[in-house]
Amino acid sequence: KRQAQTSPFYLLPGWTIGISSASYGFIIRTIQTSNPNFLNERNMRKITVDIIVPVHNAAETIEETIQSAMTQYIPPFLLEPIAIAREGGISEVADSYKRHPLANIFIDVAVCCQDDGSSDSSLEVLRTMERDYVRHCGKVDDATNISTKLLIGTNEGNISLGAGGARNRAAALREKVDNNSDDCKQTTRSQPSTKEDCDYFVCMLDSDDVMHPHRIAHQISVMLGLSPLERNTLLLGSTFERMPIDSTWHYTKWANSLTDERLLLERFREVTIIQPTWMMSKSRFEYLLGYIEADERLINAKKSPVYRLIHPNDTTQTLRLAEDIRFFHAHLSESEDIDRKGTLKLIRTKTPLMKYRHRAGQSQSSSTPRKLLLQLRVKAFVDMIIRSNRENGISAHWSRGFVIWGAGRDGKDFFKELPNDIKSLVRSFVDVDEKKISNGYYVAPKNKMETRIANKLTSCGISHKPRRKKPEHWRIPIVHFSLLARDKDKRSKLIDSWVTRENEHDEFLGRITKDRPSSNSVKEVNDNIEGVNHGRAAKRQKVGARPGRAPHSISNKDKQNLIMVESLSCLPVVVCVSLYRTNGVLEANVNSIGAEEGK
């Protein structure tokens, strides 16, 4: 190895290569080895990685995507333990995960592409690349530790199964090819008899995204630094950068800054690790039964040995969508076997390991209805948190009721999607917006179906005779969030301040701002809060607001509300506001009430 440091490539004994030039660069092809047992002789450990790429009408981007997957290599600092600890290794890594040296690791990579009924030239592009790479081709890095090959599959009848179905079939391509192709059986090394005999991982990639050349090396290095038990329950992701560079900047900044703790705490708001960066063991993928496909029904989900996130309103069409949310929550769901419960980690490097393309209106995620995403998130939250994976019933922690933080669109939509027995547990909404608080209550009909029928008949010009009985409504108070403060003295002081306006600069009066910050410093967040409060104080003086009002703006005749002031601080709180859009103000407000997140 040391003699080859000045050369771009060198060979293990018995290897021959061929070099071909194409529009995407030079490819080193592994043709044959005269010593098929060289891995054992050199005491090298074999790691198998399948890169799963579903392809549907991606002719414009698929070549760049496949090229990035086929040209992976190991950076020098990940080869030896000493090199990892050197300055170069430390400067590249921004997390605290243990890295396993890869000097004696051989990584066998298969880029598995499944064409999902494309109507453009995606399949032709793939076939052209297949001819250029040859079926079993390999790019070997400076330490000859990575070999790659391109495998292509198509759906029977050229029909589209959806991204989940395509990923399932791509994940089976290596086994299918190895079983049916003589060429594939003549590999450069002996095949293990079962998946359990080797380290086998699957790696997700979308057909319009681009992998960093070190992605596989970094993720394998972290995976091998874990115990077998940790490795087999982990979903490992990485930070990313957007293409174009500044698209969805608020989401990118939020997702890349999540700690391991917040990856779990915020899992019901978003998929906290984006799917194109996922890596997991093949055994984990198979344990979770892969992705949900369009022909699955709710009855099958109930009989499944693992959690399947299927909403009662799901149809054959909607089951093709939101496959990442469904798989993500299945991974994190409780298991009867505690050793099977899923975990999350996010690799942080100086240069993100993924370029995540943003194409407004052209991706499946952008065409997935917002209501479907909300329904699935709410169902996962109810199943895993409120019901604690009980088929019926409610966990003791939530049985007294809970509070929804945010009386805007997100909070109200969350409430609407709750089952009726869970809606009855909502004691209050809390907010910072005076206009929402002054409304006093959020009112929603209890029988949505009856309301829809009445509206439909009226719109069609058909007179609809209402029932004699007055329609029932949910009537949920809206109050200021200072009532959630855990400490009684502090809560009283804050309520007095809110009622009398004695302290116009109090942090509890702060409104959020969605402007883009120039930095990520704590000082900036504090300045932001203070600046907003000064602005509100000036606005109040200008409009001449009255000097006092009730903290919840609800009639004192409501006896239930008199008790609520003392009881809200003891209840669980569900935050339904986009954290990554508030520039730290919402986090500061949440922390100030003294509640412990996730408890």
N, C-alpha and C positions, 0 to 999 in steps of 0.2 A: 504493500500500500504506500509506504513512504517513498518508494522509487517513482511512483506515479503522480506525485503531487504537482509536477510541472506539466503533465499531460492532461488534456481534457478528458480522456477516457482510457481505460485499460481493461484487460480481460482476465477472468479466472482461467486456470488451465483447462484446456479442452473446449473452450468457447471459440466460435468463429462468428464474424459479423458481416453484415452487408449494409451499405449506407445508400439511402435514396434521398434525392432532393425533391421537395414539393413546395407548394406555396406557403405551407405552414412551417417550413424549416427542415433541418436534418434529423432523420430518425435512425437510431441504431437498432437493427433487427437481430434478435437472437435466432439463429438458424438451427443449430443442433449442438449438442454437447456429446463428446465421446465418453464422458464419465457421468452417467446419470445419478450416481450416488455422491456427488461432490459435496452436497450439503452436509451429509453425515460425516464425510471425511474431514471437512473443515470445521465441524462442530458448530454449524450455523443453524439458527432457529428460524423456521419458516412461518411467516405471517401471511394470511390470505385476506385480501381486501376486494370486495365487489363494489364498484362505484355505480349506483343505481340512477339511470337517467331516463325518465319518461319523455317521449318526443311526440309533440303534436303541433303540426304547422309551425315549425321552428327553422325553416330553411335559411333565414337570414342570420341566425345566431349559432346554430348547432355546431358548425365547423370550429368556431373559436372556443366553444365550450368543450368539445371533445379534445381539441389540441391541448387545452390547459390540463385536462385529466390524464392525457397520455404522456405528458412531459414532466412528471413529478420527479423530484430528486431530494436527496438528503443533504442538508447544509452541514458543513464540517463540524460545527460546534455540537451537533447532536450525535456524533459518532462515538466519542470517548467520554468517560466521566469527567476527566480533567478539562476537556474542551468545553463541556457544558458549564463548568464553573468559571471559565475564563470570562474576561470582559466582553468578548463578542457575544457569547451565549447569554449573559445577563442582560446586555443592552437590547437583545432581540425579544426577550421574554418579559411580560408585564404581569404575570400571575405567580402564585406560589406553589404550583403543582410540581410534583416530582417528575423529572424526565428520565426515562430509561435509555441508556446509551444504545445506539443502533448499529455499532460496528459489526457485531456478529448476528445481525438480523437480516434475513432475506425476505423482502416484501413482494409477494406475487399479486399484482393488481390486474383485475379484469374490469374494463369499462363496459358496463352492460346497458345497452340502449334498446328500449322497446318502443317501436313506432306504434303510436296509438291511433291508427286510422287517419293519418295525415292526408289532407287533400292538396297540399302543395308539394314541393320537390324535396321535402325533408328526407324521405327514404332514399332518393337518388343521391343526395349529398352523403348520407351515411355509407351507401354502397361504394361510392367513389373513394371515401376515406378508408374503407375496409380493404379495397384493392391496393391502396398505397401502403397501408400498414401491414398487410398480409394478416391472416387469421391469428396466428400466434407470433406477435412481434413484441419486442421489448426495448424500451429505452433504459439503458443501464447508466446509473449515475457514476460519479467519480469513484465511489467505493463498490460499484457493481452490486448494489444492494436492492435495487428495484427493477422488476421486469413488468411490462405492461402488455396487455392484449385487448383488442376491440372485439366485442361480441354484439351481434345485432339480432333482434327478434321482431316479429310482426304478429299482430293479432289475427286470429282465424277469421276469414271473411273480410279482413281490412275494416272492421268496425271499431268504433271508439268505445273504450271501456271506462274512460275517465282516468285521472292521474293516479288514483289509488290502485285501480286494476292494472294499469301499465307498470307501476312500481312493483307490484307483486310478481308479475311475469318477468320483469327484468331481474328481480332477485333470484329467480329460478333458472336463469339462462346458463350460468356456469355448469350447474349440475346437469341440465338438459343437454348441453353441448358435450360435456365429458362422457355422458352415457351413450350419445348417438353418433359421435364423430370419431373416426379412427385417428384423424389428424390431432384432435385435442388430447387423445390418450397418449400420444407420443410426446410427452412434455419433457422438459430439460431436467426434471427431477422426479423422484418417486412420489406418487400420490398417497396421501393418508387414507386409511381405510374408512374412517368416519370423521364427521365434523369435530367430534370431541377430541380427536387425536392432534389437533393443531389449533392455533389461534386464528379465528375466522371472524371478520368484521364486515359490516355493510356500511356504506357511506353514501349519503344522499346528495344529489346535484340536480338542479333544474336545467332545462335545455337552453336557457338564455343567460346563465350565470358563468362566471370565470373563477377557477380555483387558483390560489397562489401556488407556485411550484413547490413550496414546503408544506402544504396543508397535510398531506397524508403522513409525512414524517413527523410533524408536530403531534398530530392526533394519536398516531401509533405509539410514539414515545411516552405520551401521558397515559395512554391505556395500559401499557406494559409496566408503568410505575405503580399500578394499583394491584391489590390482591385479586385473585380470580373471582371471588365473590363480588367485590366492588366493580370489577370490570364487566361482569355479566348482568349488572343491574343499572348501568350508567348510560345515559344519553349525553354524549359529549358534543358541544358545539364550539363556535369560535366567533370572534368579532368580525365585522364586515364593513365594507365601504360601499357607497351607492354609485351606480352609474345611471345618469349623470351625477357628478360628484356631490351636489348640494340638494338633490331631490329628497323629500321627506326628512329634512335635517333633524327635526324634533324627535321623530321616531328613532332614527339612527343613533342619535346621541343618547337617548333613553336606553335603548336595547344594549348598546355597547358598554354602558356604565353600570349595568346591573351586577350586584354582588351575588355570590352563590345563594345567600339567604333570600335575596329579593327575587331570584329566579323562581323560587317557590311561592313567595308571598304574593306576587303579581301574576300568577299563572292563569287566573280567571279573567284578567283584563286582556291579555294578549298571549300568543304563543311566545314565551320569553326567550326561546332560542329558535332562530329562524331555520326552517326545514332544510334549505340547501347546505347548511353547515353540519347537519347531524352525522354522527358516527355512533354505532352501537355494535354489540356482538351479534353474530348471526343467530346464536341461540336465543338472545333476547327478542329479536325480530320474530322468530318462529314461535316463541312462547306467547307473544301478544297476537298471534295469528295473522300477522301482516296488517295491511290496510283494509278497511271496510270497503266492500264493493257494492255496486248498484243493485245487485240482485239479493242482498241481505234484507231480512225483514225483522221487525221488532221481536217477533216470537223467537227467531234464531238468537237474537242478542240476549234474551232472558235465559236461554239454555247454554250460552257460551260459558266456558270455565273462566274467562277473563272479562273484564269490564269492556263493554262496547257502547260507545257514545252514539246512540241512535234516538232521535227525538220522536215522540208519538206522531208528529205531523210529517215526518220524513217520507219522501216518495222515491221512486226509482231515479228520478232526475236529481233530487237534492242529495241523495246518497253518493252521487258522483263528486260532490263539492265538499270543501272544507276538510279534506282528508288529513291535513296536518293537525288540526284541532282535535279530531277524533282520536288519532293515534297518540298524540301528546298526552291527553288525559287518560287514555288507557294505560300508558306507561307509568303515570303517577298515581294511579288508583291504588287503594288498599288491596292487599293480597292476604289470603288465609295463611300463606307461608311468609313470615316476616322477612325472610331472606330474599324474597322476590320483589319487594317494593322498590319502585324505580327512583333513581336519583338524577340530578342535573349538575353539570359543570360547564363552564365557559372559558375556553382558552383565550388568553389576552396576549397579543403580540404587538410589537412596535408597528409592524405592517400587518393590517388585517389579512386573514387567510382566505377571504372570499370577496369577490366583487359581485354585488347583488343588484341586478339590473332592474330599473324602474321604467315600466312602459305603461303609462296611464291608459286604461281601457283595453289593453291588449293581453293582459295576463288573466289566468283563472281567478286569482285572488281578488282582482279588481272587479270581476264580474260576479263574484259570490254575493248574494243579497245580504245586506247588513242585518236584516232581521233573522236570517238563518244563523249567522255567527252568534248573535245575541241569544237565540234560543238554545244553542248548544252550550254556550258558556254558562248560562243560568242553570241548565239541567245538570251540567257537571258540578257546579257549585252546590246545588241542592243535594245531589246524590252523595257527594264526597264529604261535604262539610256539615250541612244542616241535618241530613239524615244519617251521616256517618256510615254510608254504605249499607244501611238497613233497607230492606225492601219496602217496609212501611214503618212509620213512627219517626220520631224526632229525637235527636240527642239531647241529653239533659242540659247542656250548656246553652242551647238555643231555645229551649222550651218556654222560658220566661218572656221571650220576644227579642227583637233586635232593632237597630236603627239604621236607616239608609242615609249616608252622607252624600248630599247632592240632590237638590230638588229640580234640577234641570232635565234636559232630554234623557241623558244617560240613566239618571236615577229613576225617573218615571218609567222608562222603557224596561228597566230591570224589574221594577215592581209588577208591571203588566204581565211579564212572562213567568212570574212565580205561580206555582199551583195554589189553589184557593186555600188549602190548609196552611200553607206557608205565608200567604198574604195576611192571614189573620194574626200572625205573630209580629208584623211590622208595627212598632209603637209610634214612630215619628220619622220624618225627614229632618235633616239639619242642613243649613246652608250659611253663606256669608252675604248673600244678596238681599238687600232690604226689600226690594220689590217682591221677590218670591216669599220672603218671610211675612210681609204685610198681607199676603193673600190668606194667611191663617191656616188653610187646609189644602191638601190635594184630594180632589174628589174624583172617583172613577166608578163606573157601573160594575156591580158584582156579576151580572149575567151579560157577558159580552155578546153572546150569540143572539139573545133576544133584542139587544140594541141594534145589532147589525141587520136583523130581519126587518125591524121597524123602519130603519133608515132606507133599506132597499125598497120596501113597499112604498114609502113616501116618495122616493125619487122616481118611481114608476107611475105615480099619480093614483095609487091605490090607497083608499082611506084605511087607516089602521086603527082599530079600536083598542086603546090601551087597557090594560088590566085595571080593575078597580083598586087593587092593592098598589100602593105607591112603590115604584121600582126601588130596589135596594142599592145602596152605593157604599163603596169604601170611603171612609172619611179619615184621612191621615193628617195629623198636625204637622206644620212646618215651623221649626224654631231655629234660633241661632245656635251655632255649634258650641258656643262657650258653655252651654248647659251640660256638655259631655265631660267637663273637667272632673277628674277623679277626686281631687282634694276638695273637701267641702268649703274650707275657708277661701281657697282660691276661686272656686266656682262662685261663691257669694260676691266676692270682690269684682269678678269679671262681669257678673250679671248686673251689679250696681253700676259699673262703669258703662255697660251697654245701655242701661235704662236712662241714666242721668247724663250721659255723654261727658263725664268729667275728664276722661282721658282720651282725647281724640287720636292719640298716636299709639294706643295700645295695639299690640300685635294681633289681638283677636278681631280687630276691626278691619284687618287687611283683606283686600280683594286680590284675586290673582290676575296676572298679565300674561298674554300669550306672545309678546314680542320676543324675538330671538336675542338671547344674551350674548355678550362678547366674550365671556369666559365662563369657567365652571367653578369659580371660587365661592367660598362660604360668604365672604364679604359682599359679593355681588348680590347674593340672595337676600342678605340682611338689608342692603341698601335698597333693593327692589321693594321689599316689604315696607320699609320706612317711607320710601318715596310715594308708594301707593297710598299709604295712610295720610301723608301730608296732603296729597291731592284730594282725598275724600273730605278731609277737614275743610279745605278751601271751598270745595263744592257745597258743603253743608252751610257755610257762612253765606255763600252767594244766594242760595235758594231760601235761606232763612228757615231751616228745619225746626220743628217744634222741640223744646228742650227735653222732653221725656216721653217714654212710651213703654209698653210691656215688652219683656224680652222675647215673647213668642207671638205677640200681636193676635192673641186668641181671646175670645170673650171669657171673662172670669166666671160666667155662669157654667162653663164647662168644668164640672168638678173633677173629671178625669185628668184634665190638664194641670190642676193644682198639685196633683200627686206626681205628675210626670217630671217636674223639675228635679225632684229628689231621686227619681228612679232611673232616669236615662243614663246616668253615669255608670250604672252597674251592668248595662247591657252590651252585648257585642255590637260592633259597628261595621257595616259594609260600605266601603268607599267607592262611589260610582262617579268619579271624576277622572279625566285623563291626566295621570301624573306627569307624563312627559310633555304636556302642553302648558304647565304652570310655572316652569323655571324655578322650582324649589319652594315656592310660596305655600303650596298645598301641603308638602311634606312638613314644613315648619309648623303649620297650623295643626296638623294631625299629631305631631310629636308634643305639641304644647299642652294637649289635654291630659297627658300622663298615661295614656293607654299603651299597652304593649302589643305591637303588631304580631299577628299570627297566633295569638293566645285567646 
